[in-house]
Amino acid sequence: MGRITPADIPSQSQMIASSLFRDELEQEYIKYTGLKRGTILKDHARVVEKDDILFLNEWVVKYLCDMARTALGPFGHDKMVSKDLGDLPPIRYVYVTNDIFEFLNLVEFSHPVARMALDMAKAVDTEVGDGVASALVLAGALVTRGCDLIRRGIHPSIVSEGYDEALKMCIGFLEEMAEPVNGSEKILYSVALSSIRNKGADLIEDDLAKTVVNIYKKMRGSGKYYFDMSDLKIERTIGKSLSDTVFVDGVILRNEVVHDGMPKRVEGGRVALISKPIVTRDFDKPVGYDHIVFEFEEKTAYNSYSRYREKVLLESADKIVSSGANVLFLTKGVDEIVIDVLVKRGILTVRRVVPEDMDRIARATGGTVVAYPSQLSGEVLGYAKLVEERKIGDSEWIIVEGAYSGPQSILITAPHVEMARDAEHLILNSVRALSSLGVEPKVLPGGGVALV
């Protein structure tokens, strides 16, 4: 860091010129914005009148509502957003979506009122799963009417109290019109389909709606009134069409079988789940940064260790075989000596499965995750109807169809990433829409019928 010299300190004339320049910018800003009065406090901070703030907030809400209104109905338009991501040079991505919530997430807002509207959209999307655009349009109408009342001299707190009373009256009327679900599959299907339709998934909207209804019925059958989102996992891959989307009553893993000599399909699988690695230090391979280094003074000591290493690994493999398992899932790695034994015994093995997926496999098969092969027994093994390695899209996948109700999986195939992402969001919307029926099992006709 260099020294500060007298030449670096601005002179009095320079400071006066800078002050005049700031004043000129202030006047141009006031003239451009049309504000009645403005005062520069610090770094172009300003004081404006109440009417100006009210007008600006109302304009922001109207602008958001106009964007949301054009996406409503069967004639709603898709939205296109272009964003530059990355550094030096940035890469331009183009997103096209009909979902107004996805659109709002892609657009960056700096105004506090716009951020509040975005938070409201997130709350509606999370709790209800659908109706984000309708909620924004309704909120815009309420803000516009409220601003008109405030301009007439009514205090904002009175307007807010009036809205609260109107809300209670509306809820009372809607409850009288609402139709109870009573487990009607037709109504459930209509609710699921309404949150998916006209959003770019026409090819699979029927299959998506039926799948979500089946998930909902299973959850209700187990006595739950809400969706545990950890039971539903959605994966995405690049494929020919959305019609190739796969629905599995179990678990889907982006993984593959360890060895080509192992079976790629096992029906009636007895599943073993191990969380610790089945490996030891191999001196024929280069040392890694996390390996322990041994120094042997004699060749006989090295040979003794090699025999001991092979013995330990073979004992681990024998314990896996003696447990009766024909499918093995590992959180960590497995040694080649053990792999050779598993290949000869025809045991399908998958390694490096993330802990979250191991827990889902355990719930789907009824098995128990153990740390070491010595802890395996018939009691901790799970059962799977089918375990299969299958090529779907451009990747290899492991499909585990469990015998117990619980985890559900959906693998979305689409020609490009944006379409797959939109389909994933539609599924989550449909799941949340049905989940809200657990809180209030009643439905209303849409399309503004309640206003007639």
C-alpha positions as CSV (number, residue, x, y, z in Angstrom):
1,M,0.0,0.0,0.0
2,G,1.5,3.3,-1.1
3,R,1.9,6.4,1.0
4,I,-0.6,9.3,0.8
5,T,0.9,12.4,-0.4
6,P,-0.5,16.0,-0.4
7,A,-1.2,15.6,-4.1
8,D,-3.7,12.8,-3.3
9,I,-5.8,15.2,-1.1
10,P,-8.5,17.0,-3.1
11,S,-8.2,20.8,-3.1
12,Q,-11.0,23.2,-2.0
13,S,-11.9,24.0,-5.6
14,Q,-12.1,20.3,-6.4
15,M,-14.5,19.7,-3.5
16,I,-16.7,22.6,-4.5
17,A,-16.8,21.2,-8.1
18,S,-17.8,17.8,-6.8
19,S,-20.5,19.3,-4.6
20,L,-21.9,21.3,-7.6
21,F,-21.9,18.1,-9.7
22,R,-23.9,16.2,-7.1
23,D,-26.4,19.0,-6.9
24,E,-26.8,18.9,-10.7
25,L,-27.3,15.1,-10.6
26,E,-29.9,15.6,-7.9
27,Q,-31.9,18.1,-10.0
28,E,-31.8,15.8,-13.0
29,Y,-33.0,12.9,-10.9
30,I,-35.9,14.9,-9.4
31,K,-36.8,16.1,-12.9
32,Y,-36.6,12.6,-14.4
33,T,-38.7,10.9,-11.6
34,G,-41.3,13.7,-11.4
35,L,-41.0,13.8,-7.6
36,K,-42.4,17.0,-6.0
37,R,-39.6,17.4,-3.5
38,G,-36.2,15.7,-2.9
39,T,-33.3,16.3,-0.6
40,I,-29.9,14.7,-1.0
41,L,-28.8,13.4,2.4
42,K,-25.8,11.2,1.6
43,D,-24.8,9.3,-1.5
44,H,-28.0,10.5,-3.3
45,A,-30.3,9.5,-0.5
46,R,-33.5,11.4,-0.7
47,V,-36.7,12.3,1.2
48,V,-40.0,12.0,-0.7
49,E,-43.6,12.7,0.2
50,K,-46.1,10.0,1.2
51,D,-48.1,10.3,-2.0
52,D,-45.0,9.6,-4.1
53,I,-44.2,6.5,-2.1
54,L,-47.8,5.3,-2.3
55,F,-47.8,5.9,-6.1
56,L,-44.5,4.0,-6.6
57,N,-45.6,1.0,-4.5
58,E,-48.9,0.8,-6.3
59,W,-47.1,1.0,-9.6
60,V,-44.8,-1.9,-8.7
61,V,-47.6,-4.2,-7.7
62,K,-49.6,-3.3,-10.8
63,Y,-46.5,-4.2,-12.9
64,L,-46.1,-7.6,-11.3
65,C,-49.9,-8.3,-11.6
66,D,-49.8,-7.5,-15.3
67,M,-47.0,-10.0,-15.8
68,A,-48.9,-12.7,-13.9
69,R,-52.2,-12.0,-15.6
70,T,-50.8,-12.8,-19.0
71,A,-50.0,-16.4,-17.9
72,L,-53.5,-17.2,-16.7
73,G,-56.0,-19.4,-18.5
74,P,-55.7,-21.6,-21.6
75,F,-54.5,-18.7,-23.7
76,G,-51.8,-17.7,-21.2
77,H,-48.4,-16.9,-22.7
78,D,-45.1,-18.5,-21.9
79,K,-42.4,-16.3,-20.3
80,M,-38.8,-16.0,-21.6
81,V,-36.0,-14.9,-19.4
82,S,-32.4,-14.3,-20.6
83,K,-29.7,-14.3,-17.9
84,D,-25.9,-14.1,-18.0
85,L,-24.2,-16.5,-15.6
86,G,-20.6,-17.1,-14.9
87,D,-17.5,-15.0,-15.2
88,L,-15.1,-13.9,-18.0
89,P,-17.0,-14.3,-20.2
90,P,-20.5,-15.0,-18.9
91,I,-22.6,-17.6,-20.5
92,R,-26.1,-16.5,-21.6
93,Y,-28.9,-18.9,-20.6
94,V,-32.4,-18.6,-22.0
95,Y,-35.3,-19.9,-19.9
96,V,-38.9,-20.4,-21.2
97,T,-41.6,-21.3,-18.7
98,N,-45.4,-21.0,-18.2
99,D,-45.1,-21.2,-14.4
100,I,-45.3,-17.8,-13.0
101,F,-43.5,-18.8,-9.8
102,E,-40.5,-20.1,-11.8
103,F,-40.6,-16.9,-13.8
104,L,-40.5,-14.7,-10.6
105,N,-37.5,-16.7,-9.3
106,L,-35.6,-16.2,-12.5
107,V,-36.2,-12.4,-12.5
108,E,-34.1,-10.3,-10.0
109,F,-36.1,-7.7,-8.0
110,S,-34.6,-4.8,-6.0
111,H,-37.7,-3.0,-4.9
112,P,-38.9,-4.0,-1.4
113,V,-42.5,-4.2,-2.4
114,A,-41.5,-6.6,-5.3
115,R,-39.6,-8.7,-2.8
116,M,-42.6,-8.9,-0.6
117,A,-44.7,-10.0,-3.5
118,L,-42.1,-12.7,-4.3
119,D,-42.2,-13.9,-0.7
120,M,-46.0,-14.2,-0.9
121,A,-45.6,-16.2,-4.1
122,K,-43.2,-18.6,-2.4
123,A,-45.6,-19.0,0.6
124,V,-48.5,-19.9,-1.8
125,D,-46.4,-22.2,-3.8
126,T,-45.1,-24.1,-0.8
127,E,-48.3,-24.3,1.2
128,V,-50.8,-24.8,-1.7
129,G,-48.7,-25.8,-4.7
130,D,-50.8,-23.9,-7.2
131,G,-52.5,-20.5,-7.7
132,V,-49.5,-18.3,-7.6
133,A,-50.6,-16.2,-10.5
134,S,-54.2,-15.9,-9.2
135,A,-52.9,-14.8,-5.8
136,L,-50.7,-12.1,-7.3
137,V,-53.6,-10.8,-9.4
138,L,-55.9,-10.7,-6.3
139,A,-53.2,-9.0,-4.2
140,G,-52.7,-6.4,-6.9
141,A,-56.5,-5.7,-7.0
142,L,-56.5,-5.3,-3.2
143,V,-53.5,-3.0,-3.2
144,T,-55.1,-0.8,-5.9
145,R,-58.4,-0.5,-4.1
146,G,-56.6,0.2,-0.8
147,C,-54.5,3.0,-2.3
148,D,-57.7,4.6,-3.7
149,L,-59.3,4.5,-0.2
150,I,-56.1,6.0,1.4
151,R,-56.2,8.8,-1.2
152,R,-59.8,9.6,-0.1
153,G,-58.5,10.1,3.5
154,I,-59.2,6.7,5.1
155,H,-56.4,5.6,7.5
156,P,-54.5,2.5,6.3
157,S,-55.3,0.6,9.6
158,I,-59.0,1.0,8.9
159,V,-58.5,-0.3,5.4
160,S,-56.6,-3.3,6.8
161,E,-59.4,-4.0,9.3
162,G,-61.9,-3.8,6.5
163,Y,-60.0,-6.4,4.5
164,D,-59.9,-8.7,7.6
165,E,-63.7,-8.5,7.9
166,A,-64.1,-9.1,4.2
167,L,-61.8,-12.1,4.4
168,K,-64.0,-13.7,7.2
169,M,-67.1,-13.1,5.1
170,C,-65.5,-14.6,2.0
171,I,-64.3,-17.7,3.9
172,G,-67.8,-18.2,5.3
173,F,-69.4,-18.0,1.8
174,L,-66.8,-20.4,0.3
175,E,-67.2,-22.9,3.1
176,E,-70.9,-23.1,2.3
177,M,-70.1,-23.7,-1.4
178,A,-67.3,-26.1,-0.9
179,E,-67.7,-29.8,-1.7
180,P,-66.2,-32.4,0.6
181,V,-63.7,-34.8,-1.0
182,N,-64.7,-37.9,1.0
183,G,-61.9,-39.9,-0.7
184,S,-63.4,-39.5,-4.2
185,E,-60.7,-40.5,-6.6
186,K,-62.3,-38.4,-9.4
187,I,-62.0,-35.3,-7.3
188,L,-58.4,-36.1,-6.3
189,Y,-57.5,-36.6,-9.9
190,S,-59.1,-33.3,-10.9
191,V,-57.2,-31.4,-8.2
192,A,-53.9,-33.0,-9.3
193,L,-54.6,-32.3,-13.0
194,S,-55.6,-28.7,-12.4
195,S,-52.2,-27.9,-11.0
196,I,-50.4,-29.5,-14.0
197,R,-52.6,-28.6,-17.0
198,N,-51.6,-26.0,-19.6
199,K,-48.0,-25.7,-18.3
200,G,-46.0,-27.5,-21.0
201,A,-46.4,-31.1,-19.8
202,D,-49.3,-32.1,-22.1
203,L,-47.7,-35.5,-23.0
204,I,-47.5,-36.8,-19.5
205,E,-50.1,-34.7,-17.5
206,D,-52.5,-37.7,-17.2
207,D,-49.7,-40.0,-15.9
208,L,-48.4,-37.4,-13.6
209,A,-51.8,-36.8,-12.1
210,K,-52.5,-40.5,-11.6
211,T,-49.1,-41.0,-10.0
212,V,-49.6,-38.2,-7.5
213,V,-53.0,-39.4,-6.6
214,N,-51.6,-42.9,-5.9
215,I,-48.9,-41.4,-3.7
216,Y,-51.6,-39.4,-1.8
217,K,-53.8,-42.4,-1.3
218,K,-50.8,-44.4,0.1
219,M,-50.0,-41.6,2.5
220,R,-53.6,-41.3,3.7
221,G,-53.8,-45.1,4.0
222,S,-50.9,-45.0,6.5
223,G,-52.8,-42.5,8.6
224,K,-50.9,-39.4,7.7
225,Y,-52.6,-36.1,6.8
226,Y,-49.5,-34.5,5.1
227,F,-46.8,-35.4,2.7
228,D,-43.4,-36.2,4.0
229,M,-41.4,-34.8,1.1
230,S,-38.5,-37.0,1.9
231,D,-40.6,-39.9,0.7
232,L,-40.7,-38.5,-2.8
233,K,-37.6,-38.0,-4.8
234,I,-37.5,-36.6,-8.4
235,E,-34.5,-37.2,-10.7
236,R,-34.0,-35.7,-14.1
237,T,-32.1,-36.9,-17.2
238,I,-31.8,-36.0,-20.9
239,G,-34.0,-38.3,-23.0
240,K,-36.2,-38.3,-26.2
241,S,-39.5,-37.2,-24.7
242,L,-41.4,-36.5,-21.6
243,S,-43.5,-39.5,-22.4
244,D,-40.5,-41.7,-21.4
245,T,-40.7,-40.5,-17.8
246,V,-40.4,-43.4,-15.3
247,F,-42.5,-43.8,-12.1
248,V,-41.2,-46.2,-9.5
249,D,-42.7,-47.4,-6.3
250,G,-39.4,-47.4,-4.6
251,V,-36.0,-45.8,-5.1
252,I,-34.1,-44.6,-8.2
253,L,-30.3,-44.1,-8.0
254,R,-28.0,-42.4,-10.4
255,N,-25.5,-45.2,-10.2
256,E,-24.4,-48.5,-11.8
257,V,-23.4,-52.0,-10.9
258,V,-19.7,-52.3,-9.7
259,H,-18.7,-55.1,-12.2
260,D,-19.9,-56.2,-15.6
261,G,-19.8,-59.8,-14.5
262,M,-22.5,-59.2,-11.9
263,P,-26.2,-59.7,-12.7
264,K,-27.9,-56.5,-13.8
265,R,-31.4,-57.6,-12.8
266,V,-32.5,-59.4,-9.6
267,E,-36.1,-60.3,-8.7
268,G,-36.9,-61.1,-5.1
269,G,-33.8,-59.4,-3.9
270,R,-32.5,-59.9,-0.4
271,V,-30.8,-56.6,0.3
272,A,-27.8,-55.9,2.5
273,L,-26.9,-52.3,3.4
274,I,-23.4,-51.5,4.7
275,S,-22.2,-48.0,5.6
276,K,-18.4,-48.6,6.1
277,P,-15.9,-49.3,3.4
278,I,-14.7,-52.9,2.7
279,V,-11.1,-52.0,1.8
280,T,-7.6,-52.1,3.2
281,R,-4.4,-50.4,2.1
282,D,-3.2,-51.8,-1.2
283,F,0.5,-51.3,-1.7
284,D,0.4,-52.0,-5.4
285,K,-1.4,-48.7,-5.9
286,P,-0.1,-45.1,-5.4
287,V,-0.5,-43.6,-2.0
288,G,-3.4,-41.1,-1.7
289,Y,-3.5,-38.0,0.5
290,D,-5.7,-39.8,3.1
291,H,-3.8,-43.1,3.3
292,I,-1.7,-44.3,6.1
293,V,1.9,-45.0,5.1
294,F,3.6,-48.2,6.4
295,E,7.3,-48.8,6.3
296,F,8.5,-52.4,6.2
297,E,12.1,-53.2,7.0
298,E,11.9,-56.7,5.8
299,K,10.3,-58.3,2.8
300,T,8.8,-61.0,5.0
301,A,6.9,-58.4,6.9
302,Y,5.3,-57.0,3.7
303,N,4.3,-60.6,2.6
304,S,2.8,-61.2,6.0
305,Y,0.8,-58.1,5.8
306,S,-0.4,-58.9,2.3
307,R,-1.6,-62.4,3.4
308,Y,-3.3,-60.9,6.4
309,R,-5.0,-58.2,4.2
310,E,-6.3,-60.9,1.8
311,K,-7.6,-63.0,4.7
312,V,-9.5,-60.1,6.2
313,L,-11.1,-59.2,2.9
314,L,-12.1,-62.8,2.2
315,E,-13.6,-63.1,5.6
316,S,-15.7,-60.0,5.0
317,A,-16.8,-61.4,1.6
318,D,-17.7,-64.7,3.2
319,K,-19.9,-63.0,5.8
320,I,-21.8,-61.2,3.1
321,V,-22.4,-64.4,1.2
322,S,-23.3,-66.4,4.3
323,S,-25.9,-63.8,5.2
324,G,-28.0,-64.9,2.2
325,A,-28.0,-61.5,0.5
326,N,-28.0,-61.4,-3.3
327,V,-28.1,-57.5,-3.5
328,L,-25.5,-55.3,-1.7
329,F,-25.5,-51.5,-1.4
330,L,-22.5,-49.7,0.0
331,T,-22.0,-46.1,1.2
332,K,-18.3,-46.4,0.6
333,G,-15.9,-48.4,-1.6
334,V,-15.2,-52.1,-1.9
335,D,-11.9,-53.9,-2.5
336,E,-11.3,-55.8,-5.8
337,I,-10.7,-59.0,-3.8
338,V,-14.2,-58.8,-2.4
339,I,-15.6,-57.8,-5.8
340,D,-14.1,-61.0,-7.3
341,V,-15.9,-63.1,-4.7
342,L,-19.2,-61.2,-5.2
343,V,-19.0,-61.7,-8.9
344,K,-18.6,-65.5,-8.5
345,R,-21.5,-65.6,-6.2
346,G,-23.7,-63.5,-8.4
347,I,-24.4,-60.8,-5.9
348,L,-25.5,-57.4,-7.5
349,T,-23.4,-54.7,-5.8
350,V,-23.7,-51.0,-5.9
351,R,-21.1,-48.8,-4.2
352,R,-20.9,-45.1,-3.2
353,V,-24.6,-44.6,-2.5
354,V,-25.2,-41.4,-0.6
355,P,-26.5,-41.8,3.0
356,E,-29.9,-40.2,2.2
357,D,-30.5,-42.8,-0.5
358,M,-29.4,-45.6,1.8
359,D,-32.0,-44.5,4.3
360,R,-34.7,-44.4,1.6
361,I,-33.7,-48.0,0.4
362,A,-33.9,-49.2,4.0
363,R,-37.4,-47.8,4.3
364,A,-38.5,-49.2,1.0
365,T,-37.1,-52.7,1.6
366,G,-37.6,-52.9,5.4
367,G,-33.9,-53.5,5.9
368,T,-31.4,-52.1,8.4
369,V,-28.2,-50.2,7.6
370,V,-25.2,-51.8,9.4
371,A,-21.6,-50.7,9.7
372,Y,-19.7,-53.9,8.9
373,P,-20.2,-57.2,7.2
374,S,-19.9,-59.0,10.5
375,Q,-23.2,-57.4,11.6
376,L,-25.2,-58.9,8.7
377,S,-27.9,-61.5,9.4
378,G,-31.2,-62.5,8.0
379,E,-32.9,-60.1,10.4
380,V,-31.3,-57.0,9.0
381,L,-31.7,-57.9,5.4
382,G,-34.4,-56.1,3.4
383,Y,-36.6,-57.4,0.6
384,A,-37.1,-55.9,-2.8
385,K,-39.4,-57.0,-5.6
386,L,-36.9,-55.9,-8.2
387,V,-33.4,-54.5,-8.3
388,E,-32.2,-53.6,-11.8
389,E,-29.7,-51.5,-13.7
390,R,-31.3,-49.8,-16.6
391,K,-30.2,-47.2,-19.1
392,I,-32.7,-44.4,-19.2
393,G,-31.9,-41.3,-21.2
394,D,-28.2,-40.7,-21.3
395,S,-27.3,-42.3,-17.9
396,E,-27.3,-45.6,-16.1
397,W,-29.8,-45.9,-13.2
398,I,-30.4,-48.4,-10.4
399,I,-34.1,-49.1,-9.8
400,V,-35.2,-50.6,-6.5
401,E,-38.8,-51.6,-6.3
402,G,-39.5,-52.1,-2.6
403,A,-42.0,-54.4,-1.0
404,Y,-43.0,-51.8,1.7
405,S,-45.0,-48.6,1.2
406,G,-43.0,-45.5,1.7
407,P,-40.5,-43.9,-0.7
408,Q,-41.7,-43.0,-4.2
409,S,-39.4,-41.9,-7.1
410,I,-40.0,-40.3,-10.5
411,L,-37.3,-40.1,-13.2
412,I,-38.2,-37.3,-15.6
413,T,-36.8,-37.6,-19.1
414,A,-36.9,-34.5,-21.4
415,P,-35.0,-33.3,-24.5
416,H,-33.4,-30.4,-22.6
417,V,-32.8,-29.4,-19.0
418,E,-35.3,-26.5,-18.8
419,M,-38.2,-28.8,-19.8
420,A,-37.2,-31.4,-17.2
421,R,-36.9,-28.7,-14.5
422,D,-40.4,-27.4,-15.3
423,A,-41.9,-30.9,-15.1
424,E,-40.3,-31.4,-11.7
425,H,-41.8,-28.2,-10.4
426,L,-45.2,-29.3,-11.7
427,I,-45.0,-32.6,-9.9
428,L,-44.1,-30.8,-6.6
429,N,-47.0,-28.4,-7.2
430,S,-49.4,-31.2,-7.6
431,V,-48.1,-33.0,-4.6
432,R,-48.5,-29.9,-2.4
433,A,-52.0,-29.3,-3.8
434,L,-53.2,-32.7,-2.7
435,S,-51.3,-32.4,0.6
436,S,-53.4,-29.3,1.4
437,L,-56.5,-31.5,1.3
438,G,-55.3,-33.1,4.5
439,V,-55.7,-29.8,6.3
440,E,-59.1,-28.9,4.8
441,P,-60.6,-31.8,2.7
442,K,-62.9,-29.6,0.6
443,V,-62.7,-28.3,-3.0
444,L,-64.2,-25.5,-4.9
445,P,-64.9,-25.2,-8.7
446,G,-62.4,-23.0,-10.4
447,G,-62.5,-20.5,-13.3
448,G,-64.2,-17.8,-11.2
449,V,-67.3,-19.9,-10.6
450,A,-67.3,-18.8,-6.9
451,L,-67.8,-15.2,-8.0
452,V,-71.0,-15.9,-10.0
